[in-house]
Amino acid sequence: MQKREPFEFVWNAEAIRFFWQSRPVRERGFFTDKRVEVFARLFREFAPTPPARVLEIGSGTGAFLARLRRAGWRGVAVDVSWDLLAGVRRRGIPGSVGAFSALPVRDGSADALVMLEVIEHLLPGHAEAGLAEAARVLRPGGLLLLSTPHDEDLTDHRALCPNCGALFHTVQHLRSFTAEALRALVEPRGFETTLCLPTNFRLGRLPLPWAMRFRAWRRARKGKADAYLLYIGRRAARPAVLPGSHS
């Protein structure tokens, strides 16, 4: 039997779409689905009041948007294929096919944009272009809520394909962020930061955002950090126009 040498798999848009379309998705199968109430509480704290229009990028089964819609917000989903929007459509939530770097949404038509555990999956350049798109579709002062793993070691979650020898991240993560790196990515594309800090999304009963800042400070004093990053910001009055922007 010929020996196969492991090699690093190179992701492209077609491979990413195939990967996610091929994965069986059960109800409450995504990260967000298991934390719907936590994210709903965060959203209520910072978002404009209902019936503001919420755009979610990469909405999974649609559980979060369904929760917001029950509370009076108007939710719309965007994902890269109709197959990935199937769960959203079953809940009666409108959705559109489109890439984050080219959103099928009018300028200034959204009051809030949500992107939970998505940005780490994007190809080089797509996150940069997508955040410029987020600034384009949000009204001035509109809310940006996103989360991503915190300072993840991407080599810790690799698998080896026994058929071809390709090494790949088991859930297709391509980038890793610290709080500083995330702010450096988001702010120049037209956003003013409200919060950007590590969290475990166990929020307790204390008022936000004080409780989150205090927990992050206390964990840092102990030399520890939580596994996720939360970013909350607002679209600046005049977003910057950078390479990759559609503004």
Order of alpha helices (4+ residues) and beta strands (2+ residues): beta-alpha-alpha-beta-alpha-beta-alpha-beta-beta-alpha-beta-beta-beta-alpha-beta-alpha-beta
